[in-house]
């Protein structure tokens, strides 16, 4: 009798098998480092369309049909092109999917994309929700790209988003999460706050994550960020470091409406090898701000087995319509954990030269270390 595939998030080896089986189809071979421990990076194709507005095609409607009405002009990405702030672009990705009936997928911005306030969402033909690829989907993938703070330079093959493949139900419930916290110390909180299948993270405003720096506030009217160049930019040209005031009582931070901030979690995070995690959107009923981008955390993130000693979650935060006082330790998001369908042979960390293993308060990989 045939053995049923194990439910859970597919590891790198299973993703490679999907490529070999034709479930993942590409117009050119995968890059050597494109498959991550629990996800696949997605690559921009040759053309970007500047579109009038974001959209969802709706059931039964292909994306190309909507583009006929919404496209303003084309940009050739083969030699690179600048995407301007406040504009919305759509790019067909190199990767296409032919998912079987028992396999679904979900997309998310890569960490470096979110830390630059670049809003990206995957769209499929017939989509009624962003970043959600239903089981059995067969067709192309498109990426909506909208830089919110910095203009960006992208080219064919740039990787702004990633996708996870999921079979069955894999998310831990509250009791399972509490048991795993007791066994593995997922977050280094004295009394972990577990609710709705997620474990709470607070914000560090005491400057512990980076020597007295509470966070960074993005500057407006900056230069262009080349999305494919690592360690090339000076922090001060794009960011204002927010330093802790001495003797000022309980540390806090007033969020300016519309401003974009990079902050760090108070707790260090650990993702065991047999699990994957994701930051879920913040509950808007708790305050007039939001953690701007959800994010994937791969197996081994912050793990001593993979060269880490716990790692802070970096938070991309934006206030809403009014100024809002954020207090040290205030809950700003929740991590949900899911079972892996198998343990990846290589974990997030030193073996992959991962950019954010063991991180504290850290900007995207495009910037030089803060002086």
C-alpha positions as CSV (number, residue, x, y, z in Angstrom):
1,X,0.0,0.0,0.0
2,X,1.4,3.4,-1.0
3,X,2.5,5.6,1.8
4,X,0.8,9.0,2.0
5,X,3.1,12.0,1.8
6,X,3.7,13.6,5.2
7,X,1.8,16.9,5.8
8,X,3.7,20.1,6.5
9,X,6.0,22.7,4.8
10,X,8.1,21.2,2.1
11,X,11.9,21.3,2.7
12,X,14.5,22.2,0.2
13,X,15.0,18.6,-1.0
14,X,11.3,18.2,-1.7
15,X,11.2,21.6,-3.6
16,X,14.1,20.4,-5.8
17,X,12.1,17.2,-6.5
18,X,9.1,19.4,-7.5
19,X,11.4,21.1,-10.1
20,X,12.6,17.7,-11.4
21,X,9.0,16.5,-11.7
22,X,7.9,19.6,-13.6
23,X,5.6,20.9,-10.9
24,X,7.9,24.0,-10.9
25,X,8.6,25.1,-14.4
26,X,11.1,27.8,-15.3
27,X,12.1,29.5,-18.5
28,X,15.7,29.2,-17.4
29,X,17.5,26.9,-15.0
30,X,17.3,27.7,-11.3
31,X,20.1,29.7,-9.6
32,X,22.4,27.7,-7.4
33,X,21.1,29.3,-4.2
34,X,17.5,29.8,-5.2
35,X,16.1,27.0,-3.1
36,X,16.2,27.9,0.6
37,X,15.6,25.5,3.5
38,X,11.8,25.9,3.4
39,X,11.1,28.1,0.4
40,X,11.9,29.0,-3.2
41,X,13.0,32.4,-4.3
42,X,11.1,33.9,-7.2
43,X,12.8,35.7,-10.1
44,X,11.6,38.7,-12.1
45,X,11.2,38.2,-15.8
46,X,12.2,40.4,-18.7
47,X,9.3,43.0,-18.6
48,X,7.6,45.1,-16.0
49,X,4.3,46.9,-16.7
50,X,3.6,50.2,-15.0
51,X,-0.1,49.8,-14.1
52,X,-2.7,52.3,-13.0
53,X,-3.7,50.5,-9.8
54,X,-3.3,47.3,-7.9
55,X,-5.9,44.6,-8.8
56,X,-7.0,41.0,-8.3
57,X,-8.2,39.4,-11.5
58,X,-11.0,37.4,-9.9
59,X,-12.3,33.9,-10.5
60,X,-11.7,32.6,-14.0
61,X,-10.0,35.8,-15.3
62,X,-6.3,35.6,-16.4
63,X,-4.0,38.4,-15.4
64,X,-3.1,39.2,-19.0
65,X,-6.7,40.1,-19.7
66,X,-6.7,42.7,-16.9
67,X,-3.4,44.1,-18.0
68,X,-4.9,45.1,-21.3
69,X,-7.0,47.7,-19.4
70,X,-4.6,48.6,-16.6
71,X,-1.1,48.8,-18.2
72,X,0.3,52.3,-18.9
73,X,3.7,51.3,-20.3
74,X,6.4,48.6,-20.4
75,X,9.9,48.7,-18.9
76,X,12.6,46.4,-20.2
77,X,14.3,44.8,-17.2
78,X,17.1,43.0,-19.2
79,X,19.6,45.8,-18.6
80,X,18.0,47.1,-15.4
81,X,15.3,49.6,-14.7
82,X,14.4,52.0,-11.8
83,X,11.0,51.5,-10.2
84,X,9.8,54.7,-8.7
85,X,8.2,55.3,-5.3
86,X,4.4,55.5,-5.2
87,X,4.0,53.6,-8.5
88,X,2.6,50.1,-9.0
89,X,4.3,47.7,-11.4
90,X,3.5,44.1,-12.4
91,X,6.2,41.6,-13.5
92,X,5.7,38.1,-14.8
93,X,8.0,35.8,-13.0
94,X,10.2,33.2,-14.5
95,X,8.6,30.4,-12.4
96,X,5.3,28.8,-13.3
97,X,3.5,26.1,-11.3
98,X,1.6,22.9,-12.0
99,X,0.5,22.0,-8.5
100,X,-1.1,18.7,-7.7
101,X,-4.4,18.6,-6.0
102,X,-2.9,18.1,-2.5
103,X,-0.3,20.8,-2.6
104,X,-0.9,24.6,-2.0
105,X,1.6,27.4,-1.8
106,X,1.9,30.8,-0.1
107,X,4.2,33.7,-1.0
108,X,5.8,36.5,1.0
109,X,8.4,39.2,0.5
110,X,12.0,38.3,1.1
111,X,13.4,39.8,4.3
112,X,15.6,42.3,2.4
113,X,12.5,43.4,0.4
114,X,10.4,44.2,3.4
115,X,13.2,46.0,5.2
116,X,13.3,48.4,2.3
117,X,9.6,49.1,2.4
118,X,9.1,47.6,-1.0
119,X,5.5,46.3,-1.2
120,X,5.4,43.0,-3.2
121,X,2.6,40.5,-3.7
122,X,2.2,37.4,-5.9
123,X,-0.8,37.2,-8.1
124,X,-2.1,34.2,-10.1
125,X,-4.6,33.8,-12.9
126,X,-8.1,33.8,-11.3
127,X,-6.8,35.0,-8.0
128,X,-9.2,36.3,-5.4
129,X,-6.4,36.9,-2.8
130,X,-2.8,38.0,-2.9
131,X,0.1,35.7,-2.0
132,X,-2.2,32.7,-1.9
133,X,-1.8,29.9,-4.5
134,X,-4.5,27.3,-4.2
135,X,-3.9,23.5,-4.4
136,X,-4.0,22.3,-8.0
137,X,-3.1,25.7,-9.5
138,X,-1.6,25.5,-13.0
139,X,-0.3,28.7,-14.6
140,X,2.0,31.7,-14.5
141,X,3.0,33.8,-11.4
142,X,3.1,37.6,-11.4
143,X,4.6,39.9,-8.9
144,X,3.0,43.3,-8.0
145,X,5.8,45.6,-6.9
146,X,5.3,49.0,-5.3
147,X,8.3,50.8,-3.7
148,X,6.9,52.9,-0.8
149,X,10.0,54.8,0.5
150,X,13.1,54.3,-1.8
151,X,13.3,54.0,-5.6
152,X,14.8,50.6,-6.5
153,X,16.9,49.3,-9.4
154,X,15.9,45.8,-10.5
155,X,16.7,43.6,-13.4
156,X,15.8,40.3,-15.0
157,X,16.4,37.7,-12.4
158,X,16.2,39.9,-9.3
159,X,14.6,38.1,-6.4
160,X,12.1,40.1,-4.3
161,X,9.7,37.4,-3.2
162,X,9.6,33.8,-2.1
163,X,7.1,30.9,-2.0
164,X,6.5,28.1,0.4
165,X,4.8,24.8,-0.5
166,X,2.4,23.3,2.0
167,X,0.6,19.9,2.1
168,X,-2.3,19.5,4.5
169,X,-2.6,21.2,7.9
170,X,0.7,21.9,9.6
171,X,0.1,24.9,11.9
172,X,0.6,24.3,15.6
173,X,-2.3,25.0,18.0
174,X,-1.9,26.8,21.3
175,X,-1.2,23.7,23.4
176,X,1.3,22.3,20.9
177,X,3.0,25.7,20.8
178,X,3.2,25.9,24.6
179,X,4.7,22.4,24.7
180,X,7.3,23.3,22.0
181,X,8.1,26.5,23.8
182,X,8.8,24.5,27.0
183,X,11.0,22.1,25.1
184,X,12.8,24.4,22.7
185,X,12.5,28.0,24.0
186,X,11.1,29.4,20.9
187,X,11.3,33.0,22.3
188,X,13.3,33.9,25.4
189,X,10.3,35.3,27.3
190,X,9.9,34.6,31.0
191,X,6.1,34.1,30.6
192,X,5.3,33.5,26.9
193,X,2.1,34.9,25.6
194,X,0.4,32.3,23.4
195,X,-3.0,32.8,21.8
196,X,-4.7,32.1,18.5
197,X,-1.9,29.7,17.5
198,X,0.8,32.4,17.8
199,X,3.4,33.4,20.3
200,X,3.7,37.2,21.0
201,X,6.7,39.3,20.3
202,X,7.3,42.7,22.0
203,X,9.4,45.6,20.7
204,X,12.9,46.5,22.0
205,X,13.1,50.2,22.6
206,X,15.8,50.0,25.3
207,X,18.5,49.8,22.6
208,X,19.6,46.3,23.7
209,X,19.7,45.0,20.1
210,X,22.2,47.6,18.8
211,X,24.1,49.5,21.5
212,X,21.6,52.2,22.4
213,X,20.0,52.5,19.0
214,X,16.2,52.1,19.3
215,X,15.7,51.8,15.6
216,X,15.9,53.5,12.2
217,X,13.6,56.0,10.6
218,X,13.7,56.0,6.7
219,X,14.6,59.3,5.0
220,X,12.6,60.5,2.2
221,X,13.9,61.7,-1.2
222,X,16.9,59.4,-1.1
223,X,19.0,57.8,-3.8
224,X,18.3,54.5,-5.6
225,X,18.8,51.1,-4.0
226,X,20.2,48.4,-6.3
227,X,18.4,45.3,-5.1
228,X,21.2,43.0,-6.3
229,X,24.1,44.8,-4.6
230,X,25.1,43.7,-1.1
231,X,26.9,46.1,1.4
232,X,27.2,48.9,-1.1
233,X,25.2,51.8,0.6
234,X,25.9,54.1,3.6
235,X,23.3,53.9,6.3
236,X,23.2,57.6,6.9
237,X,22.2,58.4,3.2
238,X,18.9,56.5,3.7
239,X,18.2,56.1,7.4
240,X,18.1,58.2,10.5
241,X,19.3,56.2,13.6
242,X,17.0,56.8,16.6
243,X,19.2,56.8,19.7
244,X,18.0,56.1,23.2
245,X,17.7,59.2,25.4
246,X,19.6,58.8,28.7
247,X,17.8,59.3,31.9
248,X,14.4,59.6,30.2
249,X,12.5,57.0,32.2
250,X,10.7,54.2,30.5
251,X,11.9,54.0,26.9
252,X,9.3,54.7,24.2
253,X,9.0,56.0,20.7
254,X,6.5,58.3,19.0
255,X,5.7,57.0,15.6
256,X,5.1,59.7,13.0
257,X,2.1,59.1,10.7
258,X,3.3,57.7,7.4
259,X,6.9,57.2,8.5
260,X,8.6,53.9,8.0
261,X,10.7,52.4,10.9
262,X,13.0,49.4,11.3
263,X,12.8,48.1,14.9
264,X,13.8,44.8,16.6
265,X,11.9,42.4,18.8
266,X,12.6,42.4,22.5
267,X,12.8,38.6,22.5
268,X,15.3,36.5,20.7
269,X,13.7,33.9,18.4
270,X,14.6,30.3,17.7
271,X,13.1,28.1,14.9
272,X,14.0,24.4,15.5
273,X,15.1,22.3,12.5
274,X,11.8,20.4,12.2
275,X,9.7,23.6,12.1
276,X,9.2,26.8,10.1
277,X,7.7,30.1,11.4
278,X,6.0,33.1,10.0
279,X,5.2,36.6,11.5
280,X,1.5,37.2,11.1
281,X,0.0,40.6,10.6
282,X,-0.5,42.7,13.7
283,X,-4.0,43.0,15.2
284,X,-5.1,46.6,14.3
285,X,-7.4,46.8,17.4
286,X,-4.3,47.0,19.7
287,X,-2.9,50.3,18.4
288,X,-2.7,52.8,15.5
289,X,0.2,51.1,13.8
290,X,1.1,47.9,12.0
291,X,4.0,45.6,11.5
292,X,4.1,46.3,7.8
293,X,5.3,43.0,6.3
294,X,4.8,39.5,7.4
295,X,7.8,37.3,7.1
296,X,9.1,33.7,6.7
297,X,11.5,32.3,9.3
298,X,13.3,29.2,8.0
299,X,14.3,26.1,10.0
300,X,17.5,26.8,11.9
301,X,16.9,30.6,12.3
302,X,18.5,31.6,15.5
303,X,19.4,28.0,16.3
304,X,22.7,27.0,17.9
305,X,22.8,24.0,15.6
306,X,23.1,26.5,12.7
307,X,25.5,29.0,14.1
308,X,23.0,31.2,16.0
309,X,22.3,31.9,19.6
310,X,18.8,33.2,19.2
311,X,18.1,36.1,16.8
312,X,15.9,39.1,17.0
313,X,13.0,39.4,14.7
314,X,13.3,42.7,12.7
315,X,10.1,44.6,12.5
316,X,9.0,46.9,9.7
317,X,6.6,49.3,11.3
318,X,4.4,52.1,10.0
319,X,2.1,54.3,12.0
320,X,-1.4,54.9,10.6
321,X,-3.4,58.2,10.6
322,X,-2.3,59.7,13.9
323,X,1.0,59.8,16.0
324,X,1.2,56.7,18.2
325,X,3.4,56.1,21.3
326,X,5.1,52.7,21.1
327,X,6.3,51.5,24.5
328,X,9.2,49.2,25.3
329,X,8.0,45.6,25.4
330,X,4.7,46.3,23.7
331,X,3.3,43.4,21.7
332,X,3.8,44.1,18.0
333,X,3.3,40.8,16.3
334,X,2.9,37.0,16.7
335,X,4.9,34.1,15.4
336,X,3.1,31.1,14.2
337,X,5.0,27.8,13.8
338,X,4.3,25.0,11.4
339,X,5.7,21.5,11.1
340,X,8.0,20.7,8.3
341,X,7.2,17.7,6.1
342,X,10.9,16.7,6.5
343,X,14.0,18.2,8.0
344,X,16.1,20.1,5.5
345,X,19.6,18.8,5.1
346,X,21.0,22.3,5.3
347,X,19.6,24.8,7.8
348,X,19.3,28.5,7.7
349,X,22.6,29.8,9.0
350,X,26.4,29.6,8.5
351,X,26.3,26.8,5.9
352,X,24.2,29.0,3.6
353,X,26.0,32.2,4.4
354,X,22.6,33.5,5.5
355,X,22.5,37.3,5.9
356,X,20.4,37.6,9.1
357,X,21.5,34.6,11.3
358,X,22.2,35.8,14.8
359,X,20.9,39.3,14.0
360,X,20.0,42.1,16.4
361,X,18.7,45.3,15.0
362,X,19.8,45.0,11.4
363,X,18.9,46.8,8.2
364,X,18.7,45.0,4.8
365,X,21.9,43.4,3.4
366,X,22.3,46.4,1.0
367,X,23.8,48.6,3.7
368,X,27.3,48.8,5.2
369,X,27.5,48.3,9.0
370,X,26.5,51.4,11.0
371,X,29.6,53.3,12.1
